């Protein structure tokens, strides 16, 4: 299948459009010029006929009418000479004048041959009657009144052609027509050249984007396209560069993510392998303590795999139905009831402030909220020293519910606060593994909160440890 580039599509579209426009314009200009020229010639004749009417008015008498014109046979010819026209031809007895109309050297009938004088009663005075003037030709008749003391005393009838029939005028028209065609032709060529140059310039960003897309396909995420101008294509180029930057970041994150997962899985697997090989080689006996140690390693590995699975679900949004109305206070109260005994075993005091009036309704999935607060409570349980305190509060403002989960020492360094939600990040890796932490819990929490169009941040707590603050939009 033949591939047609976008340049060719645009160019030939402009070519066709220009050809149609120039053709229509040329035809209309040609027609307008033709009719305008003939109208000019006809109007010029009417001006002379008006002059003739003013001259004839001098020879009219209220008593004798047009008798003076009849008594002086050469007066009609004289009046035509005064207005710059040749006099009408003399009648020939042997051959009717209407059968062989007289023409000038340019091929048009003289004005004097096409003018006749009528009295106010419609009687022919001079010239030829209307019906005898070129009956076979598509001519038009115009009448000019002769006024004496604002009274119509006669009329001049002139026959004119609606189309050019003068050889000189026709030659001028043909010359101008040829000029119009040549001008249109050169205008079309110029427009094509300009269109080709402009299209090449306008489509240059698209070519750059095409090259950039090929570079991204081959894995070159450092490729940047040139941003030219400030139009939509420039915006598209900027977005493309942003896309390349994001893809590069995602690639680096993915590579780091795979590396971290491999490292996290390798540690418990290595321990398990060493323990099992020691039992197989008879170095260690399969005592209950050894089996319990192996079981703990399996549990840690299982917890890591489960957290990875939950994180993948929260990333993709699978099994998220956020259409239920859930009471935050009820979910948190139920979770505190379940955790209270466990915290007491570690001698950690739970302090809660859920005294906010009324229900705290949010649009959510109750299972996701349970998982969110479970992860936050589990995080405080693992990383709060015995004899410490965990405090849970719920407040509200005009737009949001704010849930804060904070604990006592140990605290978190300032540089670690912004990294706590990174996947597999641990402040103290050896200590985290000892407590069974995978470094994924807060990442899962962040995905859940984002799905609810809320926010989650980490701060220093005035209790000496960490404070996790979560906001949810208030249901309206």
C-alpha positions in Angstrom: 0.0 0.0 0.0 1.4 3.4 -1.0 2.2 5.6 2.0 1.2 9.2 1.6 3.0 11.6 4.0 1.2 14.3 5.9 3.2 16.9 4.0 1.8 15.6 0.7 -1.7 15.5 2.0 -1.5 19.1 3.3 0.3 20.3 0.1 -2.1 18.7 -2.4 -5.1 19.8 -0.3 -3.8 23.4 -0.4 -3.0 22.9 -4.1 -6.5 21.8 -4.9 -8.0 24.6 -2.7 -5.9 27.2 -4.4 -6.7 26.0 -7.8 -10.4 26.1 -7.1 -10.2 29.5 -5.5 -8.1 31.0 -8.3 -10.3 29.5 -11.0 -13.5 30.8 -9.4 -11.8 34.2 -8.8 -10.6 34.4 -12.4 -14.0 33.5 -13.8 -15.7 36.0 -11.6 -13.2 38.8 -12.3 -13.4 38.0 -16.0 -17.2 38.2 -16.0 -17.3 41.3 -13.8 -14.7 43.1 -16.0 -16.6 42.1 -19.2 -20.0 43.4 -18.0 -18.3 46.4 -16.3 -16.6 47.4 -19.6 -19.8 47.1 -21.6 -21.7 49.1 -18.9 -19.1 51.8 -19.1 -19.4 51.9 -22.9 -23.2 52.0 -22.7 -23.1 54.7 -20.1 -20.7 56.8 -22.2 -23.3 56.5 -25.0 -26.1 57.6 -22.7 -24.1 60.7 -21.7 -23.9 61.7 -25.4 -27.6 61.0 -25.9 -28.3 63.3 -22.9 -26.2 66.0 -24.6 -28.2 65.4 -27.8 -31.4 65.8 -25.8 -30.3 69.1 -24.4 -29.4 70.3 -27.9 -32.7 69.2 -29.5 -34.6 71.0 -26.8 -33.4 74.3 -28.3 -35.3 73.5 -31.6 -38.6 72.7 -30.1 -41.4 75.2 -30.2 -44.6 75.0 -28.2 -46.5 76.3 -31.3 -44.9 74.4 -34.2 -43.4 71.5 -32.3 -40.5 69.9 -34.1 -41.2 71.8 -37.3 -37.7 73.5 -37.2 -36.0 70.2 -37.2 -38.0 69.1 -40.3 -37.4 72.4 -42.2 -33.6 72.0 -41.8 -32.8 68.5 -43.2 -29.1 68.7 -42.3 -29.7 69.7 -38.6 -30.0 66.1 -37.4 -26.6 65.3 -38.9 -25.1 68.5 -37.4 -26.3 67.7 -33.9 -24.6 64.3 -34.0 -21.3 66.0 -35.1 -21.6 68.4 -32.1 -21.6 65.5 -29.7 -18.7 63.8 -31.4 -20.5 61.2 -33.4 -20.7 60.6 -37.1 -24.0 61.5 -38.7 -26.5 58.8 -39.7 -26.2 57.4 -43.2 -28.5 58.8 -45.9 -31.4 56.6 -46.9 -31.2 54.6 -50.1 -34.3 54.1 -52.1 -33.2 51.0 -53.9 -32.2 49.1 -50.8 -33.9 49.2 -47.4 -31.6 50.6 -44.7 -32.6 48.1 -42.1 -31.4 45.2 -44.2 -27.8 46.4 -44.3 -26.9 48.2 -41.2 -23.9 50.6 -41.4 -20.9 49.8 -39.4 -17.7 51.7 -38.4 -14.2 50.5 -39.1 -14.3 48.8 -35.7 -17.3 46.8 -36.6 -19.9 48.5 -34.3 -23.0 50.3 -35.5 -22.7 54.1 -35.2 -24.7 55.7 -32.3 -26.5 57.9 -34.8 -27.8 54.7 -36.5 -29.2 53.4 -33.2 -31.0 56.7 -32.1 -34.4 57.8 -33.0 -36.5 60.9 -32.0 -40.1 60.5 -30.9 -42.6 63.2 -30.1 -44.4 63.2 -26.7 -47.3 61.4 -28.4 -45.0 58.6 -29.7 -44.7 59.7 -33.3 -41.4 59.1 -35.1 -39.6 62.4 -35.9 -36.1 61.4 -36.9 -34.2 58.1 -37.1 -35.7 54.7 -37.6 -38.6 53.2 -35.7 -38.0 50.8 -32.8 -39.1 47.6 -34.6 -36.8 48.3 -37.6 -33.5 48.5 -35.6 -31.7 45.2 -35.6 -34.7 42.9 -34.8 -32.4 39.8 -35.1 -30.0 41.0 -32.4 -30.3 40.6 -28.6 -30.3 44.4 -28.0 -31.8 46.6 -25.3 -33.6 49.9 -25.7 -33.2 52.9 -23.4 -35.2 56.1 -23.6 -34.1 59.6 -22.7 -36.7 62.4 -22.1 -36.3 65.8 -23.8 -37.5 68.5 -21.4 -38.6 72.0 -22.1 -39.6 74.0 -19.0 -39.7 70.8 -17.1 -42.2 69.3 -19.6 -41.5 66.2 -21.6 -41.8 67.3 -25.3 -40.2 64.2 -26.8 -38.0 61.2 -26.3 -34.8 59.9 -27.7 -34.7 56.1 -28.1 -31.3 54.4 -28.2 -30.6 50.8 -28.8 -27.6 49.3 -26.9 -26.0 45.9 -26.8 -25.8 44.1 -23.4 -22.5 42.4 -24.5 -19.3 43.7 -26.0 -19.6 43.9 -29.8 -17.1 46.7 -30.5 -13.9 45.2 -32.0 -11.7 47.8 -30.3 -13.4 47.2 -26.9 -13.4 43.5 -27.5 -9.6 43.6 -28.3 -9.0 45.5 -25.1 -11.2 43.0 -23.2 -9.3 40.0 -24.6 -6.0 41.7 -23.7 -7.1 42.2 -20.1 -8.5 38.7 -20.0 -5.1 37.3 -21.0 -3.4 39.5 -18.3 -5.9 38.2 -15.7 -5.1 34.6 -16.7 -1.4 35.2 -16.4 -1.7 37.0 -13.1 -3.8 34.2 -11.7 -1.3 31.6 -13.0 1.7 33.4 -11.3 -0.4 34.0 -8.2 -1.2 30.3 -8.0 2.5 29.3 -8.5 3.5 31.7 -5.9 0.9 30.4 -3.4 2.1 26.9 -4.1 5.7 27.8 -3.4 4.8 29.7 -0.3 2.5 26.9 0.9 5.3 24.4 0.4 7.8 26.5 2.3 5.3 27.2 5.2 4.2 23.5 5.3 7.9 22.5 5.6 8.3 24.9 8.4 5.1 24.1 10.2 5.6 20.3 9.9 9.2 20.4 11.1 8.1 19.9 14.7 6.1 16.8 13.6 9.3 15.4 12.0 11.2 16.0 15.2 8.4 14.3 17.1 8.6 11.3 14.8 12.3 11.1 15.3 11.8 11.4 19.0 9.2 8.6 19.0 11.6 6.4 17.2 14.3 7.2 19.8 11.9 6.4 22.7 11.0 3.1 21.0 14.6 2.2 20.9 15.0 3.0 24.6 16.7 6.4 24.3 14.9 8.3 27.0 17.4 11.1 27.0 16.2 12.3 23.6 14.7 15.7 23.6 12.9 17.4 20.7 13.5 21.0 19.8 10.6 23.4 20.9 9.9 25.9 18.2 7.5 28.8 18.7 4.6 28.9 21.1 1.8 27.3 19.3 0.0 23.9 19.8 2.9 22.0 18.2 5.3 23.7 20.6 3.1 22.6 23.5 3.1 19.1 22.0 6.9 19.1 21.8 7.1 20.2 25.5 4.7 17.5 26.5 6.8 15.0 24.5 9.9 16.0 26.4 8.1 15.7 29.7 6.9 12.2 28.6 10.5 11.2 27.8 11.6 12.5 31.2 8.8 10.6 33.0 9.6 7.4 31.1 13.2 7.8 32.0 12.3 8.2 35.7 9.9 5.2 35.5 12.6 3.1 33.9 15.1 4.0 36.6 12.5 3.4 39.3 11.5 0.1 37.7 15.2 -1.0 37.6 15.7 0.0 41.2 12.4 -1.6 42.1 13.5 -4.9 40.6 16.9 -4.7 42.2 15.3 -4.0 45.6 12.8 -6.8 45.3 15.6 -9.2 44.3 17.6 -8.1 47.3 14.6 -8.3 49.6 13.8 -11.8 48.4 17.4 -13.0 48.4 17.9 -12.3 52.1 15.2 -14.7 53.5 15.9 -17.2 50.8 19.6 -17.2 51.6 18.8 -17.7 55.3 16.4 -20.5 54.6 18.8 -22.2 52.2 21.7 -22.0 54.8 19.5 -23.4 57.6 18.1 -26.2 55.5 21.6 -27.2 54.1 22.9 -27.2 57.7 20.2 -29.6 58.7 20.8 -31.8 55.6 24.6 -31.9 56.3 24.0 -32.8 59.9 25.6 -29.6 61.2 22.4 -28.7 62.9 19.8 -30.9 64.3 16.1 -30.4 63.3 15.2 -29.2 66.8 12.0 -27.2 67.5 14.1 -24.0 67.7 15.6 -24.6 64.3 12.2 -25.4 62.7 10.7 -22.3 64.4 13.5 -20.2 62.9 12.8 -21.6 59.5 9.1 -21.0 60.0 9.8 -17.3 60.9 11.8 -16.9 57.7 8.9 -18.4 55.6 6.5 -16.0 57.3 8.7 -13.0 56.5 9.0 -14.2 52.9 5.2 -14.7 52.7 4.6 -11.2 54.2 6.8 -9.7 51.6 5.1 -11.5 48.8 1.7 -10.5 50.1 2.7 -6.9 50.4 4.0 -6.9 46.9 0.7 -8.3 45.7 -1.3 -5.7 47.6 0.9 -2.9 46.2 0.4 -4.2 42.6 -3.4 -4.1 43.2 -3.3 -0.6 44.6 -1.1 0.5 41.7 -3.6 -0.8 39.1 -6.8 0.1 41.0 -8.1 -3.5 40.7 -10.9 -4.4 43.2 -11.5 -0.8 44.1 -15.1 0.2 44.5 -15.2 3.7 45.9 -18.9 4.2 45.8 -19.8 3.2 49.4 -20.4 5.8 52.1 -18.2 4.8 55.1 -18.0 6.3 58.6 -14.3 6.9 59.4 -14.9 6.9 63.2 -16.6 3.5 63.1 -13.7 1.9 61.1 -11.0 3.4 63.3 -12.9 2.4 66.5 -13.2 -1.2 65.4 -9.5 -1.3 64.5 -8.5 0.2 67.9 -10.6 -2.4 69.7 -8.8 -5.2 67.8 -5.3 -3.7 68.4 -5.7 -2.6 72.0 -4.8 -6.0 73.6 -1.8 -6.4 71.3 -0.5 -3.0 72.2 -1.0 -3.7 75.9 1.2 -6.9 75.5 4.1 -4.5 74.3 3.2 -2.1 77.1 2.2 0.6 74.5 -0.6 3.0 75.5 -3.2 3.8 72.9 -4.7 7.3 73.1 -7.6 8.2 70.8 -9.5 11.4 70.2 -12.6 10.7 68.1 -14.8 13.3 69.8 -15.7 15.1 66.5 -19.5 15.6 66.4 -21.6 13.5 64.0 -20.5 10.9 61.6 -17.4 11.2 59.4 -18.7 10.0 56.1 -16.4 9.5 53.2 -17.0 7.9 49.8 -14.8 4.8 49.9 -14.3 1.1 49.9 -14.4 -0.1 53.6 -11.9 -2.9 52.9 -9.4 -0.4 51.6 -9.9 1.9 54.6 -9.3 -1.1 56.9 -6.2 -2.0 55.1 -5.0 1.7 55.3 -5.4 2.1 59.0 -4.2 -1.5 59.6 -0.9 -0.7 57.9 -0.6 2.6 59.9 -1.3 0.9 63.2 1.0 -2.0 62.4 3.8 0.5 61.5 3.4 2.2 64.9 3.3 -1.1 66.7 6.5 -2.4 65.1 8.6 0.8 65.4 7.5 2.2 68.8 9.6 1.2 71.7 8.0 -0.6 74.6 6.4 1.7 77.2 5.6 4.2 74.5 2.4 5.8 73.3 0.3 5.7 70.1 -2.2 8.5 69.5 -5.1 8.5 66.9 -7.1 11.7 66.3 -9.8 12.7 63.8 -10.6 16.3 63.1 -12.3 18.2 60.3 -12.2 21.6 58.5 -14.5 23.1 55.9 -13.3 20.6 53.1 -11.5 17.7 54.7 -11.4 15.1 57.4 -8.0 14.7 58.9 -6.8 11.5 60.5 -3.5 11.5 62.4 -1.7 8.4 63.7 1.4 9.3 65.7 3.7 7.5 68.1 6.5 8.0 70.6 10.3 7.4 70.1 12.2 6.4 68.2 12.0 9.3 65.8 12.8 9.6 62.1 15.6 11.7 60.7 14.6 14.8 58.7 16.1 13.4 55.5 14.0 10.3 55.8 10.6 11.9 56.1 10.1 12.5 52.4 11.4 8.9 51.6 9.1 6.9 53.9 6.6 6.4 51.1 9.2 5.1 48.7 8.9 1.4 48.0 11.1 -0.8 50.1 12.6 2.2 51.9 13.6 1.6 55.5 15.2 4.0 57.9 17.0 1.1 59.6 17.0 -1.9 57.4 18.4 -4.4 59.9 15.9 -3.3 62.6 13.0 -3.3 60.1 13.7 -6.9 59.1 14.0 -7.9 62.7 10.4 -6.6 63.2 9.1 -8.2 60.0 8.8 -5.0 58.0 8.9 -5.2 54.2 9.1 -1.4 53.5 5.9 -1.5 51.4 3.3 -0.7 54.0 3.4 3.1 53.6 3.6 2.8 49.8 0.4 0.9 49.9 -1.1 3.5 52.2 -0.2 6.3 49.8 -1.8 4.5 46.8 -5.0 4.0 48.8 -5.2 7.7 49.9 -4.5 8.9 46.3 -7.3 6.7 45.0 -9.6 8.6 47.5 -8.3 11.9 46.1 -6.8 12.7 49.5 -3.2 13.3 50.7 -0.8 11.6 53.2 2.3 13.2 54.7 4.9 12.3 57.3 5.9 14.7 60.1 7.7 14.7 63.4 5.4 13.9 66.3 5.4 15.9 69.6 5.4 12.5 71.3 8.9 12.0 70.0 8.3 9.6 67.1 6.5 9.8 63.7 3.2 11.4 62.8 1.3 10.2 59.7 -1.4 12.7 58.7 -4.1 11.6 56.2 -6.8 13.9 54.7 -10.1 12.8 53.0 -12.4 15.1 51.0 -15.7 15.6 52.9 -18.7 14.0 51.1 -21.2 16.6 49.8 
